[in-house]
Amino acid sequence: PAKTTHGATVRYKIQPIPDKGQEVVDSVSIQGANWSGLDPGTSYTFSVTSMVTNNFSNKTIDSASYEIWTKA
């Protein structure tokens, strides 16, 4: 799934085993994108890419990955 907000597209994939990263309860906010209703005891990797778009091309201005996991 992906969500676009404030000019940034946020995509995430679910990993079945919690291992590392910031622990949260059931929601997370990354660079203006808010996600809620996350499954407990699950690791999420959020790859955030900020792009500037014009009529001819897309230019990536920032790209980062964030990993969190939810409390069981």
N, C-alpha and C positions, 0 to 999 in steps of 0.2 A: 504493500500500500504506500501511497505517497500523499503528502498534503502540501499545498503551496500557500505560503503566507508571507506577507511583508517582502515580496520579491525573492524569497528563498524557497526552494523545493526540498522538503524533508522526506526521506525514504527510510524505512526500517525493515529489518528482517528479524524473525524470532528464532532464538537459539534455545534448545530444550533444557540445557543445563546451566544453572547460575554458577558463574565462576569468579568474575571480577567486575570492577566498575562501581559506580555510585549506587547505593541502595536507596530506593524510594518506596513509597507505599503503593499508590495505584495511579499516580499521574506524574508527568514530567513536563518541564518547559525548557525548550532549547531554542535559543536565538529567535524568540517570538512565536514559536510554534508550540501549542499546548496539546498534550496527549493525555487522555484520561481513560479509565476503565481497563487499565492494563491487567493482565492475568497475574495472580500471585505466584511467587516462586519461579518467575520466568526472567530470563536474560534478554534484554533488547539492545540491539546495536542501531544507533541512529547515525546515518551518514548525511551530513548537512552540506549542501553545495549552494552557494550564493552566486547567481548569474545576472549579468546585465544583458538585456535583450533589445536589439533594434531590428529594423526591417531586413537586415542582411545576415546577421550572425548573432551567436550567443558567446559571451565572454565570461569565463569563470573568474570570479574575483576572490573567492575564498572557498576552501573545501576542508572539512574536518569530520572526524568520526568520534562519536560519544557512545560509551557503553554503560548501561545501568542494569540493575536487576531489582525485582520487586520482592518485598518480604513475603515469605510463605504464610 
